Amino acid sequence: MNSDIISFKGQVGLITGAAGGLGLAYARLLAGMGAHVVLHDVGATTDGRGHDPVPVAAAVEWLGMKGLQAQGEHEPIDTRDACHALVNRIVSEHGRLDFVIHNAGWVEYQSIESLDEQRLDQMLAIAAKAPLWLAQAAWPVMRAAGGGRIVVTTSDRALYPQYVQQGLAAYAMGKSAAVGLVNVLAAEGAAHGIVVNAVSPVAKTRMWGITGEPDELYPEAVAAGVAFLASTQCIEGGWVLRASNGQFRATRLQECEGVSYPRDLLAVHADTPQAVCDAWAEIAVPSISLPEPQAAC
């Protein structure tokens, strides 16, 4: 990273789930920093159902009234073909795609006994498959341009057991899968200047059940971190940026020094189920929170 001031002048970026809340906050900030932003939103209800082009059109109009460059897209992105078609339309019109921020999603509670396959598939299609297909479509143009930035959304509700909520099995599965995707894409993209990271944001939005202006935990307080991840100043991938209340912490799983994976984990030896049971207090040691984003063993 260097000391240049972050700018998105001349860049074109795609933000999904951008008709309101976090996505619109990202769009407003990035457009204000010079980007031409493509806002995508199908206009679904809070349970992920339905299709309404009005919300994203209103968001684009609102940005335009502020003198910001934006356009809207509202076709579904729940299949590979649809994701590729969206990216291809942007590249065909603008000749480039510098960043993709996948923010689209929703929260829906279904207990393990009531969860149905159709709802699970729909959640995974948007939370895990859509960022994969969008990245796949954007990859060739980013590689040809010498790089690009991809930001995928995960959630503390999936990453940390103490924040898990009952009824969010499908949601947590999708958000956990997003982290695995980021790890692989970050490794594949490194040689091409494609930097891929995740954001785990907290803000009071429609997904929180907020219909008006929030009284705290503003989406705008998350946007600065996402803008950094989408910028050329961000040069390292594979991180999860926790973002809440104007505060940021980058984290990722990292192996302890000295481990020779997979033969020597520098861990507790046990050769029977009873030995594992007897040593469980030593085996099940929580990770330690450290002040800097480094290995926590």
N, C-alpha and C positions, 0 to 999 in steps of 0.2 A: 504494500500500500504506500502511496506517496502523498504529498501534501497538497495536491491539486484540489480545487474546490469541485465537489460533485456537481455534475451537470448532465442533463439528459437531452440537451439541444440536438436536434436532428435525429433522435432515436424514435423508434416505433415500438410500442409494447402492448401486450394483451393482458387484461386483468379479468378473470372470471368472477362471477358473483358480485358484480360491481355496481348494481343499481342502488345500493344503500349500504349502511353500516361500514364495516371494515373495507370492503372493496371500493366503495366510493371515496372513503378517506384516502386510500392509496392512490386512486386515480387523480383526485384533486391535487395531492402533493406532487406527484410525478409530472402531471401536466403543467403545474406551476413551475416546475424545474426544467421545462422545455420539451418534454416528450409529447408526441402525438399518441394518445392513449385510445385503444380500442376496448370499450367496456362491453363485456359479455354478461348477459343475465337472461335466463329463460322466463323470469317473472313468476316463479313457482310460489306456492303458499309455504307456510312455515314447516310443513311436513314433506316438502320436496315434490309435491304434486302440482300439476297444472302448468299452464303456459300463457303468459301475458306479456306482450311486447311493450306495453305502456310504461312500466317502471324504468326500464333502461333508456327509453326515449326521453323520459322526463329528466333522468340523470344527465344525459348528454346535453339537453337543453339548458339545464342549470349550470353546467360547466361552461357552456358556450356563452352564457350571460356574464360569466366572469372573465371572458376573453381567453378561455383555455381551449386547446385543440383536443377534440374527442369525437368519436363516432361510436355507434351502438351496434351490437349483434345480439340476437335473441334465439337463434335456432338451438335445439337441444345438443348437448355434447356427451350423450350417454352411450355412444358407440365409437369405435375406432374410425369408421368412415366419417362420422360427423365432426370429430376432432380434426381430422386431416383436412376436411373441407373448410373448416373455419380458418385454420392456419393458411391454407392455400389461397383463400380469398384475401387475407391480409397481405400476404407476400405478393400476390398478383397486383394489388392496388398500390402498394407502397414500395415494393422491391426489397424489403428488408423486414426483419423481426428481431429486435435486440433483446427483449426480455419477455418472459411469460410469468405471470403470478397467478397461481391457481388458488382461488379463494372460495369458490363455489361450494356450498354444502348446507346442511341443515342438521338439527338435533331432533331425534325422535325416540321416544321411550317405548320399548316393548320388552316385557320380561322374557326370560329365557323360555318359558312355557308358551308364550304367545307369539314369539318372533316367527314370521313366515318367510319363506324363501324369496318371494317376489320383493319384499321390502329390503331384505338383506342384499339381494342382487342389485337393487337400485342404489343403495348406499355405497356398495363397493364400486359400482360403475362410476359414480361421481367422485368419491373420496380417493380411490386408488387407481382405477383404470383410466379415468379422464386425464390426470396428470401424466400418466405414462404415454397415452396416445398423443397428447398435445406436445410432449417433449419429442416423441418420435417424429412427428410432423415437422417440428421446428429444427430438429437436429441438422439436416443437410444445409439449410440456409445459414444457420449459426456457424456451422463448421466452415462453410465457404467464406464467411465474413471474418473469420479468425477468432470467433468467440461469441458468447451470449450469456445471459443469466436466466436461470429458472428457479422460481421459489414455489415450494409446495407447502400446503398447510397441514399441520398435525395438531395435536391437542394434549394438554396436560392430563385430560380425562382418560387418555389411553396410556400415557407414558409413566405416570406415577400412581401406584396403588392407593395412596392416601387420598387422591383426588377422584378416583373412580366413582361413578354413580350407577346404582342399580338400574337396569333397563337399557343400558347403552352398549350392549354387546356388539351390535352391528356398527355403531358409530366408532367404538374403540377399535374394532377390527380394521375398519377402513383407515383410520388415522395412524394405527401402528404400521399398516402396510405402506403408508406414504413414507415413513421413515426408512424402511428397507429399500424402497424405490430410490430415495434421495441418495442413500449410501452407494448404490450401484451406479446411478447416473453420474454422481460426482467423480467416481473412479473412471468411468468411460469418457467423461467429458474433459478431464484434466489435460489430456494431450492436445485438445482442440480449442482450448481457451473457453470452454463452456463450463461455467461455475454453477453448481446446483446445491441449494440449501433448503432447509425447512424453516418455517416459522410456527411457533405455538403461541397464538395470541389470546389475550383475554380482554374483552371489551363488552360493554352493555349495548347489545344490538337487538335486532328482531329475534335472533336465535336465543337470546336471553329472555325473551318475552317482553322486551321494551318496545313500545309503539311510538313514543314521542322522543324527546331529547333526553339522554341519560343524565343522571345527577352526579355520576362519577365514572371512572373506567371508560374514558372516551376513546372511540376508535382512532381519533387523531393522535392519541398518545402512543399508539402502536406503529403508525405509518412511517415514522422516521427510520425505524429499524428495517422495515421491509424495503424502503427506498434504498437504503445502503446495500442490502442483499442484491437488489436489482441493478446496482451500479457497477461500473467498471472498476471502481475502487475496491470492491469485494473480490478478492483473488483466490480465496480458499473455499472449497466446498466440503460437504459432508457434515455441516453443523446444524443443530436445531437451535434457533434463536427464540428463547422465551421472552415474550414481550407483553408487558402489562403496566398500566398506570405510569407511563413515561419511563419505565425501567427495563433494562435488557440484560440477559445473561445467555451466552452461547454455551451449549453443552453437547456432549456426545459420549457414547460408550467408547472407552479406549482401554486397551489391554495394559496390565501392569508390566513394568520393566522387568525383564528376566524370564518372562514366560516363553516357553518353546511350544507353541500351539501345533498340534493338539496333544502332544505326548507328556508335556510337563506344564501343568497349570499353576504350579507353585501353590497347590491347594492341599486339602486334607485327604490323606489316604484312608480308604476303607474298602474291605474286600467282601463284605457280606451286608445284607440289608440291616441286620442288627448293628453292625459297625457304623453304618450310616446313621441309624437312629441314635446311637450312643454319642456320636460326634456332631449331631445336628446343631447344637448351640454354637459350635465353632464353625460349621459349614455355612450356616445361614447368617452371615454378617452383612448388615446393610451397607451400601456404599456411603462414603463420607462426602458431605458437601464442602467443596473447597472454594476459596475466594476467587480463584482464577480458573478459566476454562481449560483444565488439564485433566489428566487421568485421575479418576477417583476409585481407589481400590480398597 
